[in-house]
């Protein structure tokens, strides 16, 4: 089965204090997305789509894109590599972009920017997260089922395994029933406290169950989702964005609304692997240590670049 790995890499990494997507944190200078690409290809994925800013294309090709294009799929063919650009050129003409806006319009807009190069079932991930070997295996298998049903899927992680001791994080807090998603709320300011408790502190303090399932933007879709994405994004621009220069159209919110309206069924997969990522620069050393352990125990070869 042909399937695409779509990597959202146009973010600025403002809280990280630099461009974390291209920080060589692996033992041989590997960047985090190289692990996702390696895991996806060995799981069966046949295409990699990088969603980037236009000025990043040469950098991305040199970092890993050209090397990925020389990799072989499980069937012995070359991995297909595509680049999609997230910028304001894809914003509908009816919307007047605020003069001071610099930031892109979020993750729903990002995936829409890749619409022209995706014809197969696909999964969407962040560039700056480590999802684990098992996560790509189970999502690839589920995408085979989705190709027949037109439904969607997500890989869920436990909240307690996704927070940072170095500051607040944003997560899609999920509700599930009988293996399916019943609701998701993008929660933008989740804090881990010294006593181990976790709370949403955006407006006061609302304690959260550490074992709550959260979305880490690891979604699986079929190309039919683009029609819904386009409608949702246009509604966002018409009725929600206004002149807010930081307003974002986020995938968890879109999926949550479609689920609420009964227009999308989303299966929730649970990976046996542990997620980790770099929200803050202080997270870097822990990620580097974890990756080295995975190389040392044989999960990955000595170098991903050989």
C-alpha positions in Angstrom: 0.0 0.0 0.0 1.2 3.5 -0.9 1.1 5.9 2.0 2.5 9.4 2.6 4.3 10.8 5.7 3.4 14.5 5.9 5.8 16.5 8.1 4.8 20.0 9.4 8.1 21.8 9.6 7.2 25.5 8.9 6.9 26.5 12.5 9.3 29.0 14.0 10.1 27.3 17.3 9.6 30.5 19.3 9.5 29.0 22.8 12.6 26.8 21.9 14.7 29.8 21.3 15.8 28.8 17.8 14.8 26.6 14.9 14.4 23.3 16.7 13.3 21.5 13.6 16.9 21.6 12.3 18.8 21.1 15.6 21.0 18.1 15.2 20.2 16.3 18.5 21.0 12.8 17.5 24.5 11.2 18.3 25.6 11.9 14.7 23.8 15.2 14.2 20.5 13.7 13.2 17.5 16.0 13.5 14.3 14.7 15.1 12.4 14.3 11.8 15.0 11.9 10.5 13.9 9.4 13.1 10.2 9.7 12.1 11.2 9.3 8.4 13.4 6.3 9.2 10.6 4.7 11.2 7.9 5.5 8.6 9.8 4.0 5.7 10.5 0.8 7.5 6.9 0.6 8.5 5.9 0.8 4.8 5.4 4.4 3.9 6.4 5.3 0.3 6.3 9.1 0.2 7.6 12.0 2.4 6.1 15.4 2.1 7.8 18.3 3.9 5.6 21.3 4.6 8.0 24.3 5.0 8.4 28.0 4.4 9.5 28.7 0.8 12.9 30.0 2.0 13.6 26.7 3.7 13.6 24.5 0.6 17.4 24.4 0.0 18.1 23.9 3.7 15.7 21.0 3.9 17.0 19.3 0.8 20.6 19.6 2.2 19.5 18.5 5.7 17.7 15.3 4.8 15.4 15.7 1.7 18.0 14.7 -0.9 19.2 11.8 1.3 15.6 10.6 1.8 15.0 10.6 -2.0 17.8 8.0 -2.3 16.2 5.7 0.3 14.3 2.6 -0.8 10.8 1.6 0.1 10.0 -1.9 1.3 9.2 -2.7 -2.4 12.6 -1.5 -3.5 11.5 1.7 -5.2 12.9 5.1 -4.4 11.0 7.0 -1.7 9.0 9.9 -3.3 9.9 13.3 -1.8 7.7 16.4 -2.2 7.9 19.9 -0.8 4.8 22.0 0.0 5.0 25.6 1.0 3.0 27.2 3.8 2.7 30.9 3.1 0.1 33.5 2.6 -0.2 32.8 -1.2 -2.7 29.9 -0.4 -5.0 32.1 1.7 -8.3 32.7 -0.1 -8.7 36.2 -1.7 -11.7 37.1 0.4 -9.6 37.4 3.5 -7.5 40.5 4.1 -4.3 39.4 5.9 -3.5 41.9 8.7 -0.5 44.0 7.8 1.5 42.9 11.0 0.8 39.2 10.6 4.0 37.1 10.2 3.0 33.7 11.6 1.3 31.1 9.3 -2.3 30.1 10.0 -1.7 26.9 11.9 -1.8 23.2 11.3 -5.0 22.9 9.3 -3.7 25.5 6.9 -0.3 23.7 6.8 -1.9 20.4 5.7 -4.1 22.1 3.1 -0.9 23.6 1.5 0.1 20.0 0.7 -3.2 19.1 -0.9 -1.8 19.0 -4.5 0.9 16.4 -3.8 -1.1 14.0 -1.7 -3.2 11.3 -3.5 -2.9 8.4 -1.0 -3.7 7.8 2.6 -1.4 9.9 4.8 -0.3 10.6 8.3 0.5 14.1 9.6 3.2 14.7 12.2 5.2 17.5 13.8 8.8 17.9 12.7 10.0 18.4 16.3 8.5 15.3 18.1 9.8 11.8 18.5 6.9 9.4 18.2 8.5 5.9 18.3 8.9 2.9 16.1 5.6 1.2 17.1 3.6 4.3 16.4 4.4 4.3 12.6 3.8 0.6 12.4 0.3 0.8 13.9 -0.7 3.9 11.9 0.4 2.4 8.6 -1.7 -0.7 9.3 -4.7 1.5 10.2 -4.3 3.6 7.1 -4.8 0.4 5.0 -8.2 0.1 6.7 -9.0 3.8 6.3 -8.4 3.5 2.6 -11.6 1.5 2.4 -13.7 3.4 4.9 -12.7 7.1 4.5 -12.4 7.5 8.2 -9.5 9.0 10.2 -7.2 7.9 13.0 -4.8 9.3 15.6 -2.0 8.0 17.8 -2.7 8.9 21.4 -0.2 9.4 24.2 -0.7 9.8 27.9 -0.5 13.4 29.1 2.0 12.6 31.9 4.5 11.4 29.3 4.3 14.5 27.2 4.8 17.5 29.6 7.9 19.4 30.2 9.5 20.4 33.5 10.8 23.5 31.8 7.5 25.3 31.1 4.0 25.0 29.8 3.0 23.0 26.7 0.0 22.8 24.4 -1.8 19.5 23.8 -5.0 18.2 22.3 -6.8 16.8 25.3 -9.0 13.9 24.1 -12.1 12.1 25.2 -12.5 8.5 23.9 -15.1 5.8 23.9 -14.9 2.3 22.5 -11.7 3.0 20.8 -12.9 6.1 19.0 -12.4 9.8 19.6 -15.5 11.5 21.0 -14.0 15.0 21.6 -10.7 16.9 21.6 -9.8 20.3 22.9 -6.6 22.1 22.1 -5.4 23.2 25.5 -2.6 25.8 25.2 -1.1 26.1 28.6 -0.6 22.9 30.4 1.9 22.9 33.3 3.7 20.2 35.3 4.0 21.1 38.9 6.8 20.0 41.3 4.4 17.6 43.1 3.7 15.8 39.8 0.3 17.2 39.3 -0.7 18.6 35.9 -3.1 21.4 35.2 -4.4 23.7 32.5 -3.3 27.2 33.8 -4.6 29.3 30.9 -7.4 30.7 33.0 -6.8 30.0 36.7 -6.0 26.3 37.4 -7.9 23.3 36.1 -6.3 20.0 37.2 -5.9 17.3 34.5 -5.7 13.5 35.0 -2.1 12.5 34.1 -3.4 9.4 32.3 -5.6 11.5 30.0 -5.1 10.7 26.3 -3.7 13.6 24.3 -3.0 14.3 20.7 0.5 15.1 19.6 -0.6 16.0 16.1 -0.1 12.4 14.9 -3.2 12.1 12.6 -4.1 9.7 9.8 -6.4 10.7 7.0 -7.5 9.8 3.5 -7.4 12.5 0.7 -11.2 13.0 1.1 -10.5 15.0 4.3 -9.3 17.9 2.2 -12.8 19.0 1.3 -13.6 19.3 5.0 -10.4 21.0 5.7 -11.0 23.6 3.1 -14.5 24.4 4.4 -13.2 24.6 7.9 -10.3 26.9 7.1 -12.6 29.2 5.1 -15.0 29.4 8.0 -12.1 30.1 10.3 -11.0 33.0 8.2 -14.6 34.4 7.7 -15.8 34.1 11.3 -12.9 33.5 13.7 -9.6 34.9 12.7 -10.6 38.6 12.4 -7.6 40.9 12.7 -5.9 38.7 15.4 -2.3 38.4 14.0 -1.7 35.2 16.1 -5.0 33.4 15.3 -4.3 29.8 14.3 -6.6 27.2 12.6 -5.6 24.0 14.5 -6.1 20.4 13.4 -7.3 19.1 16.8 -10.0 21.8 16.8 -11.1 20.9 13.3 -11.2 17.2 14.0 -13.1 17.8 17.3 -15.8 19.8 15.5 -16.2 17.2 12.8 -16.5 14.5 15.4 -19.0 16.5 17.4 -21.1 17.0 14.2 -21.0 13.3 13.4 -19.1 13.9 10.1 -15.9 12.1 11.0 -15.1 8.9 12.8 -11.6 8.8 14.3 -10.0 5.6 15.7 -7.6 6.1 18.6 -4.4 4.1 18.5 -2.1 3.5 21.4 1.6 3.2 20.8 3.8 1.1 23.1 6.6 3.7 22.6 7.3 6.8 24.6 6.9 10.2 23.0 9.5 12.9 23.6 10.2 16.3 22.1 11.8 19.7 22.5 9.4 22.5 23.5 12.2 24.4 25.3 15.9 24.5 24.8 16.3 23.0 28.2 14.6 19.9 26.9 17.4 19.2 24.5 19.8 17.3 26.6 17.2 14.8 27.8 16.2 14.2 24.2 19.8 13.7 23.2 20.3 11.2 26.0 17.1 9.2 25.1 18.1 9.0 21.4 21.6 7.8 22.3 20.0 5.0 24.3 18.0 4.0 21.3 21.1 3.8 19.1 23.0 1.9 21.8 20.2 -0.7 22.3 19.9 -1.4 18.5 16.5 0.3 17.9 18.4 2.4 15.4 21.7 1.7 13.5 24.9 3.5 14.5 23.9 6.4 12.1 20.7 7.2 10.3 22.8 8.7 7.5 24.8 5.7 6.3 
